[in-house]
Every structure is written in structure tokens, then in C-alpha cells.
């Protein structure tokens, strides 16, 4: 079996025989999994990491930001680096950097050293995803390409939703250091797969000399600053904090300079922004950002609800998110078969509809919900996410030519990271503001002279007196805690409703998509 050949492109990609191509596919899919897993596991383990590093809440909040900024900085330039130096060399560099940073991170003597290791880990892992789709399309036989793209989409979602279970297991059974060391177990396998399955390419030194390095620098710095500002915005109250304002303003100005340079000044722009005006690409990038917004919004709400309302630890939170992760495996083959026969736009819309229904189901949330209560909605959302994201990836591939693949790879990485970060930042701020609103409204209706309130306080005082606790202040605190809990539940319900509205907006965007061009 021979690998599928692609139309002529100014940057030819060497092809491989079938067996070696499949090994290479395994390698790049492992990289995509590890890249996404790196941010999710760290997010769930942030409390334990702060404790291990003796860092406060504010200082420790930069741990996840450092990793994300590293991914953003290298992700934009990575497709071009793959053309100049060869994807094989770029992947090897990323593997080596990720391995060394992951190995050394738990040995960091202080928070500053750990943040540096997190940034370097992000730089290494950020090289994996931008090269994955191009490798799948150009090295799998044509009849298997859809299945490879389905595996890529599944891979991303699977890694996003196993982070809580892994972090909880490490914290309870091994050590929090394995949040970093786990990659050192998998990266050697990825290295071997890339060594065998990714073709060797010559150095394109002419491109190295002609490359638009100022444009790369503008994009890396501008996008990195914007990402940091978004990641820290909710914690620092957005416009009420000078650091956040500075990050967002500086990032916005540098990004604007980057756009002006690529559109007007540069004779050989490294990122062809005019592609966004061609065909469906702008809508597809919006849809990618939109789905990442929805997915990470709901992935934020459920763990926070279980931790705040039910006092669950990560080991108990993990099974809920596994309801999304595990069904992905069973959907790869049916999805590949379906997308070979049904217009991807219909599959995309169907997936968005299932996500909207699942989010609306979750608005029935009460303070009594625990793990199994989320099962119906999360199982439905798992199917919807797999349908939508796989169809979206297929539509992107069907709407580009090989010559456009480099710019599209960079744009996809930017849309993926920014969409997810905007989703988390929005949902954190939205839930916080709604919780404050509901707390205020509920508090207005708590009348200390009302019969029901007096009875509740009396019962609480009786119980607390039997345990030697100040009955008056203790009963008041219990009542305030109950009001805060209900305010939180109402805020999470509003969050699910907002995610459902986002899914409906994605359906509307999908309706504007035109059929992909015949020669893409």
C-alpha cells in the first residue's frame, strides 16, 4: 500500500510506504495528545503544585499561563519552521525540549524556575499540533484520510477530559511530580515513531534567508501577550488591574503591527492573512474558536461545581469528564464512514445541535447533583463534540490547497488556543458575576424575622449547642453558606445556558458555509 500523493505544492512533502506512514501517524497523534494534556493536567493540579512550590494563589496562577504562552509563541511559526528545517527536525527539537523541561520541572528550587520549565514545556509541546493535520493528509492513503482526521479530533478531546482523573490518581497514589514526569514515559515512544515514520527533508536555506522574521516576532510577542492578558484577566479583575490592561493593550498593538506588515508591508509574508477572506475559511476559523469556547466552558463548569458545591477532589471529578473522553474511541470508524458519504456541513450542524441540547439538559442542575447525574448530558455532549470537531477539521482540509496548508496550520493553532482561552476567561468572569448577582438577590429575600428563617436558625443553633459551638454565630454562618451554595448553583446553570447559546450560534454560522471547492 502506498501513501496518497498530493497536488503540486511549492514545498514538496516526501512520502513514505504504508507501514512507516502509519507509525508516523501514531507519533504525531501522540504529540497532539500530550500537547493538550499538558495544559489540562496542570490546571487541575494547580492547588497541589502551589503547595509543593510554597507559592501563593496569585503567584501560582502563572503556572498555567506560562505553558500556554509557550505554546502560543511557537505555534504560529511552527508550520513555517517545518518547511524550512523539515517537520522531522522540528518535532525532534520539540520532543527534546519537552522531555528535558518535564524532567527538570519537579526538581525546581523555586517558583521562578518552575515557571521557566513550564514555558519551555509549552515551546516544545507547541510544535506538535500544527504539523499533525498536514502529515495525516499527505501520508495516509486517500481512503483512510477521513479516519485519520477523526482520530486527530478524538485525540484532542480525549486528552482534554482525562486530565482530572490523572491528576487525582497521581496526587493520591504517587506524587504530584508525575504531572510532569508522565510525559517522560511517553515522549521516547513518540521519538521512536517520528524517527521511523516521519520522512527526512532537506534544509531549505533559501527560505531561511527570505523568511519574514520580523513578522514572526510580531505574531509571537503579540499573541503571547494577548494570551497572558486573557488568562490572568478574571483573577485580576480585567480593566481594574494595570498589568492586565498593559498586557492586552501591548498585545493588541503588536498584533495590529503584525497584521499591517503581513497585509501591506512585507513582500513575502510568512502568514497569508488574505486566505481568511477566501471561501469558507473565515467562518471555519470562527467555528473552531466557537467550539473551543463551548467545550472549555463546560469543561470548566463541571469540575468547579463538583469542587465548590460537593467538595470533591480531582480523583472524584475525573469520572464525570471521562464520560466525554471514553466514547470518542467508539466514534472514529463510524464518523469516518459518515463523513465520506454525508456533507460535512450537516454533520457539523448536527454536532452543534447535540451540544446545545446537552447544555440545556445540564440547566436542570441542583445542589444535589453528583457524578452520575451528569452522565446523560455529558454522554450526549461527547457525541456532539466528536461530530462537530471532526466535521470541522474535514471541512478545513477540503477548503484549502496544499500551498495554503502552511498559513492555515498557523491560523488553526491561533484559533484553537485563543478560542479555548476566551471560553475559559469568559466563563470564569460570567459565572463570578452571575454568582454575585444571585447571592445579592437571594440575600434580599432572607428575612431574619420570617418564620421559616427563624425555624432554620433555631434548628441549627440546637445542633451546634450540642457540640459546644457558639450557636448564634455558627447558625448564621451555616445560613450564609447555604445562600452562597444556591447562588453558585444558579450561576452554573446560567453558564450552561450561555454555552447552549454559543452552540446555537455555531449552528447559525454553519448555515452560512458554502460547499467546498472541487479542487481543494
C-alpha positions in Angstrom: 0.0 0.0 0.0 1.4 3.4 -0.9 0.8 6.7 0.6 -1.6 9.1 -1.1 0.0 11.7 -3.3 -1.0 15.4 -3.1 -1.3 18.1 -5.8 1.9 20.0 -6.6 3.0 22.4 -3.9 5.9 24.8 -3.7 7.1 22.9 -0.7 7.0 19.2 -1.6 6.5 16.6 1.2 8.4 13.3 0.8 6.0 10.4 1.0 6.5 7.0 2.8 5.4 3.5 2.3 2.2 2.5 4.1 3.6 0.8 7.3 6.1 3.6 8.0 3.4 6.2 7.4 1.1 4.6 10.0 3.9 4.7 12.5 4.4 8.4 11.8 0.7 9.0 12.2 0.9 7.3 15.7 3.8 9.6 16.6 2.1 12.9 15.6 -1.2 11.8 17.3 0.8 11.1 20.5 2.2 14.6 20.2 -1.2 16.2 19.8 -2.5 14.2 22.9 0.5 15.3 25.0 0.3 18.9 23.9 -3.4 19.3 25.0 -2.9 17.2 28.1 -0.1 19.4 29.4 -2.4 22.4 29.9 -5.4 20.4 31.3 -3.5 18.3 33.9 -1.7 21.4 35.2 -5.0 23.2 35.6 -6.5 20.5 37.7 -3.3 20.1 39.8 -2.7 23.8 40.3 -3.6 23.7 44.0 -1.2 20.8 44.7 1.5 22.5 42.6 1.2 25.7 44.5 1.5 23.8 47.8 4.6 21.9 46.6 6.3 25.1 45.5 5.2 27.1 48.6 3.6 29.7 46.2 0.6 31.9 47.0 -2.6 31.9 45.0 -1.6 34.9 42.8 2.0 33.7 42.1 0.8 30.2 41.4 -1.8 31.4 38.9 1.0 32.0 36.4 1.9 28.3 36.2 -0.8 27.5 33.5 -0.2 30.9 31.8 3.5 30.1 31.2 2.7 26.8 29.5 0.0 28.4 27.3 2.2 31.4 26.3 4.9 29.0 25.3 2.5 27.1 23.0 1.2 30.3 21.5 4.7 31.7 20.8 5.9 28.7 18.9 2.6 27.5 17.4 2.2 30.4 15.0 5.6 30.0 13.4 5.8 26.2 13.6 4.3 25.3 10.2 7.0 27.5 8.5 9.7 26.1 10.7 8.6 22.7 9.5 9.1 23.8 5.9 12.5 25.4 6.5 14.1 22.8 8.8 11.8 19.8 8.0 9.0 18.6 10.2 11.2 15.7 11.4 13.8 18.1 12.8 11.2 20.4 14.4 9.4 17.5 16.0 12.7 16.2 17.4 13.6 19.6 18.8 10.1 19.8 20.4 10.4 16.3 21.9 13.8 17.0 23.3 12.8 20.4 24.8 9.5 19.0 26.2 11.4 16.0 27.7 14.1 18.0 29.4 11.7 20.6 30.8 9.3 17.9 32.1 12.2 16.0 33.7 13.6 19.1 35.4 10.4 20.9 36.4 9.7 18.9 39.6 13.2 19.5 40.7 12.8 23.3 40.5 14.1 25.0 43.7 11.5 27.8 43.4 8.5 29.1 41.5 10.6 31.2 39.1 12.5 28.1 37.9 9.3 26.1 37.6 7.6 28.8 35.5 10.7 28.8 33.2 10.3 25.0 32.8 6.6 25.4 32.1 7.3 27.9 29.4 9.9 25.7 27.8 7.5 22.7 28.0 4.9 24.9 26.2 7.5 25.7 23.5 8.3 22.0 23.0 4.7 20.8 23.0 3.6 23.7 20.8 5.4 22.2 17.9 3.3 19.0 17.8 -0.3 20.0 16.8 0.4 22.4 13.9 2.2 19.7 11.9 -0.3 16.9 12.7 -3.1 17.6 10.2 -0.7 18.1 7.3 1.1 14.9 8.0 -2.1 12.9 8.2 -3.4 14.3 4.9 -0.2 13.8 2.9 0.8 10.4 4.3 -2.4 8.4 4.7 -4.0 6.7 1.7 -6.8 8.8 0.4 -9.5 6.3 1.5 -8.2 6.5 5.1 -7.7 10.2 5.4 -11.1 10.8 7.0 -10.4 8.2 9.6 -7.1 9.8 10.4 -8.7 13.2 10.8 -11.4 11.7 13.0 -8.7 10.2 15.2 -7.0 13.6 15.4 -10.2 15.3 16.5 -10.9 12.5 19.0 -7.3 12.7 20.3 -7.7 16.3 21.2 -11.0 15.8 23.0 -9.8 12.7 24.8 -6.7 14.4 26.2 -8.7 17.4 27.4 -11.0 15.3 29.5 -8.7 12.8 31.2 -6.6 15.4 33.0 -8.7 15.4 36.2 -8.6 11.7 36.6 -4.8 11.6 36.0 -4.0 14.4 38.4 -6.2 12.9 41.1 -4.6 9.5 40.7 -1.1 10.9 40.9 -1.9 13.0 43.9 -3.5 10.1 45.8 -1.1 7.3 44.8 2.2 8.6 43.6 3.4 12.1 43.7 2.4 15.4 42.2 5.8 15.4 40.4 4.3 12.9 37.9 2.2 15.7 36.5 5.4 16.5 34.6 7.2 13.1 34.6 4.4 11.3 32.9 5.5 12.9 29.6 8.9 11.4 30.0 7.4 8.0 29.8 5.5 8.7 26.5 7.9 11.0 24.7 10.5 8.3 24.0 7.8 6.3 22.2 6.8 9.4 20.2 10.5 9.9 19.3 10.8 6.4 18.0 7.6 6.8 15.9 8.8 10.0 14.4 12.3 8.5 13.7 10.7 5.7 11.8 7.6 7.3 10.3 8.3 10.9 9.5 10.3 11.5 6.3 13.7 13.2 6.1 13.6 16.5 4.3 16.4 18.8 3.1 17.1 22.1 4.7 15.6 25.0 2.7 18.3 27.5 3.4 17.0 29.9 0.8 13.7 30.2 2.6 15.6 30.7 5.8 17.2 33.8 4.3 14.0 35.1 2.7 11.7 34.4 5.7 9.8 37.2 7.3 11.4 37.0 10.7 10.1 40.4 11.9 6.5 39.2 11.1 7.2 36.0 13.1 8.4 38.1 16.1 5.4 40.4 16.0 3.0 37.5 15.9 4.8 35.5 18.6 5.1 38.5 21.0 1.6 40.0 20.2 -0.3 36.7 20.5 1.7 35.7 23.6 0.9 39.0 25.4 -2.8 38.7 24.5 -2.9 35.1 25.7 -1.4 36.1 29.1 -3.8 39.0 29.5 -6.8 36.8 28.8 -5.5 34.1 31.2 -5.0 36.5 34.1 -7.9 38.8 33.4 -10.6 37.2 35.6 -8.2 36.8 38.6 -7.0 40.5 38.4 -10.4 42.0 37.5 -9.7 43.0 33.9 -9.7 46.7 33.5 -9.3 47.2 37.2 -5.7 46.0 37.0 -2.9 47.8 35.3 -1.0 44.6 34.4 -3.9 43.1 32.6 -4.6 46.3 30.7 -0.9 46.6 29.8 -0.8 43.0 28.5 -3.9 43.4 26.4 -3.1 46.8 25.0 0.5 45.9 24.2 -0.5 42.6 22.7 -3.3 44.3 20.7 -0.9 47.0 19.3 1.8 44.5 18.4 -0.7 42.2 16.8 -2.1 45.2 14.8 1.5 45.9 13.6 1.8 42.2 12.6 -1.4 42.4 10.5 -0.3 45.6 8.8 3.1 44.2 8.0 1.6 40.9 6.6 -1.1 42.7 4.6 0.8 45.7 3.3 4.5 46.0 4.0 6.0 42.5 3.6 6.7 41.3 0.1 6.9 37.7 1.4 4.5 37.5 4.4 5.0 34.4 6.4 1.3 34.2 7.2 -1.1 34.9 4.3 -3.9 36.7 6.1 -5.8 37.2 2.9 -6.7 33.5 3.0 -9.2 34.4 5.7 -11.2 36.3 3.0 -11.3 33.3 0.7 -14.3 30.9 0.6 -15.3 29.4 4.0 -12.1 29.8 5.8 -13.1 32.8 8.0 -16.3 31.1 9.0 -14.4 27.9 9.7 -11.9 29.7 12.0 -14.8 31.3 13.8 -16.4 27.9 14.2 -13.2 26.4 15.5 -12.8 29.2 18.1 -16.5 28.9 18.9 -16.4 25.2 19.6 -13.3 25.5 21.7 -15.1 28.3 23.6 -18.1 25.9 24.3 -16.0 22.9 25.1 -13.7 24.5 27.5 -16.6 26.5 29.1 -18.4 23.3 30.1 -15.1 21.6 31.0 -14.6 24.5 33.4 -18.2 24.5 34.9 -18.5 20.8 35.9 -15.2 20.4 37.8 -15.7 23.8 39.6 -19.3 22.8 40.6 -18.2 19.5 42.0 -15.3 21.0 43.9 -17.2 24.1 45.2 -20.6 22.6 45.9 -19.9 18.9 46.6 -16.3 19.3 47.9 -15.0 16.7 45.5 -11.3 16.2 44.9 -9.9 15.7 41.4 -10.0 11.9 41.8 -13.7 12.2 42.2 -14.2 14.8 39.5 -12.3 12.7 36.9 -15.1 10.1 36.2 -17.5 12.8 35.1 -15.1 14.1 32.4 -14.3 10.5 31.4 -17.9 10.3 30.2 -16.8 12.7 27.4 -13.4 11.1 26.8 -14.2 7.4 26.5 -17.0 7.5 23.9 -14.6 9.1 21.4 -12.9 5.8 20.6 -16.1 4.1 19.5 -16.9 7.0 17.2 -13.8 7.1 15.0 -14.8 4.5 12.5 -18.5 5.5 12.2 -17.5 9.1 11.8 -15.0 8.4 9.0 -17.7 6.3 7.2 -20.3 9.0 7.7 -18.2 11.9 6.5 -17.3 10.0 3.4 -21.0 9.9 2.5 -22.6 13.0 4.1 -21.8 16.7 3.6 -19.6 17.8 6.5 -21.8 20.9 7.0 -24.7 18.7 8.0 -22.6 16.7 10.4 -21.2 19.9 11.9 -24.7 21.3 12.5 -25.9 18.0 14.0 -23.0 18.0 16.4 -23.6 21.6 17.4 -27.3 20.8 18.0 -26.5 17.8 20.2 -24.1 20.1 22.2 -26.9 22.7 22.6 -29.3 20.0 23.8 -26.8 18.6 26.3 -26.1 22.0 27.7 -29.8 22.7 28.1 -30.2 19.3 29.9 -27.5 20.4 32.3 -29.5 23.6 33.2 -31.6 21.2 35.4 -28.7 21.3 37.8 -29.4 21.3 41.5 -27.2 21.3 44.6 -27.9 17.5 44.9 -26.2 16.6 41.6 -23.2 14.4 41.8 -21.2 12.3 39.3 -23.9 10.1 37.8 -26.4 12.9 37.4 -24.1 14.5 34.7 -24.0 11.2 32.7 -26.9 11.7 30.3 -25.9 15.3 29.3 -22.2 14.6 29.1 -22.7 11.4 27.0 -24.8 13.4 24.6 -22.2 16.2 24.6 -19.4 13.8 23.9 -21.1 12.6 20.7 -21.9 16.1 19.7 -18.3 17.4 20.2 -16.9 14.5 18.3 -19.3 15.0 15.4 -18.7 18.8 15.3 -14.9 18.9 15.6 -14.2 16.0 13.2 -16.5 17.6 10.6 -14.9 21.0 11.2 -11.4 19.5 10.6 -12.5 17.7 7.5 -14.1 20.9 6.1 -11.0 22.9 6.7 -8.9 20.3 4.8 -11.4 20.3 2.0 -11.3 24.1 1.7 -7.6 24.5 1.3 -4.9 23.7 -1.3 -1.5 22.2 -0.4 0.1 25.6 -1.0 -2.2 27.1 1.7 -1.6 24.5 4.3 1.3 26.3 6.0 -0.7 29.5 6.7 -3.8 27.5 7.6 -1.8 25.5 10.1 -0.7 28.6 11.9 -4.2 30.1 11.8 -5.7 26.9 13.2 -3.3 26.9 16.1 -4.0 30.5 16.9 -7.8 30.0 16.6 -7.6 26.8 18.7 -5.7 28.4 21.6 -7.4 31.8 21.5 -10.9 30.2 21.3 -10.3 28.0 24.3 -8.7 30.8 26.3 -11.5 33.2 25.5 -14.0 30.5 26.5 -12.4 29.9 29.9 -11.9 33.6 30.6 -15.5 34.4 29.6 -17.0 31.6 31.7 -14.9 32.4 34.8 -16.0 36.0 34.7 -19.6 35.3 33.7 -20.0 32.7 36.5 -18.4 35.0 39.0 -20.6 38.0 38.1 -23.8 35.8 38.0 -22.9 34.3 41.4 -22.6 37.8 42.9 -25.9 38.8 41.3 -27.7 35.7 42.6 -26.2 36.0 46.0 -27.4 39.5 46.3 -30.9 38.6 45.1 -31.2 35.6 47.3 -29.9 37.6 50.3 -32.6 40.2 49.8 -35.2 37.5 50.3 -33.7 36.1 53.5 -35.8 37.8 56.3 -34.4 37.0 59.7 -37.9 37.7 61.2 -39.7 35.3 58.8 -41.0 32.1 60.4 -39.1 29.7 58.0 -35.8 31.6 58.6 -36.3 31.6 62.4 -37.1 27.9 62.4 -33.9 27.1 60.4 -31.7 29.2 62.6 -33.3 27.6 65.7 -32.6 24.0 64.5 -29.0 24.9 63.6 -28.5 26.5 67.0 -29.8 23.4 68.7 -27.4 21.2 66.8 -24.4 23.5 67.3 -25.1 23.9 71.1 -24.8 20.1 71.5 -21.3 20.2 70.0 -20.1 23.1 72.1 -20.1 25.7 69.2 -21.3 29.2 69.6 -24.9 28.7 68.4 -25.8 32.2 67.2 -22.8 32.9 65.0 -22.5 29.3 63.9 -26.1 29.2 62.7 -25.7 32.5 60.9 -22.6 31.2 59.1 -24.5 28.0 58.1 -27.3 30.1 56.6 -24.9 32.3 54.7 -23.2 29.2 53.4 -26.5 27.8 52.1 -27.3 31.0 50.4 -23.8 31.1 48.8 -24.2 27.5 47.6 -27.5 28.1 45.9 -26.1 31.3 44.3 -23.3 29.2 42.9 -25.7 26.6 41.5 -27.8 29.2 39.8 -24.6 30.8 38.3 -23.5 27.4 36.9 -27.0 27.0 35.4 -26.6 30.3 33.7 -23.2 29.1 32.5 -24.7 26.1 30.8 -27.4 28.3 29.2 -24.6 30.6 27.8 -22.8 27.5 26.4 -26.1 26.4 24.8 -26.5 29.8 23.2 -22.9 29.5 21.8 -23.8 26.2 20.3 -26.9 27.7 18.6 -24.7 30.5 17.3 -22.4 27.8 15.8 -25.4 26.3 14.0 -26.2 29.7 12.5 -22.6 30.1 11.3 -22.7 26.6 9.8 -25.7 27.5 7.8 -23.6 30.2 6.0 -21.0 27.7 4.9 -20.8 27.1 1.2 -19.8 23.8 -0.5 -16.1 23.3 -0.5 -14.3 24.0 -3.9 -13.9 20.9 -6.1 -10.1 21.3 -6.4 -9.2 21.9 -2.8 
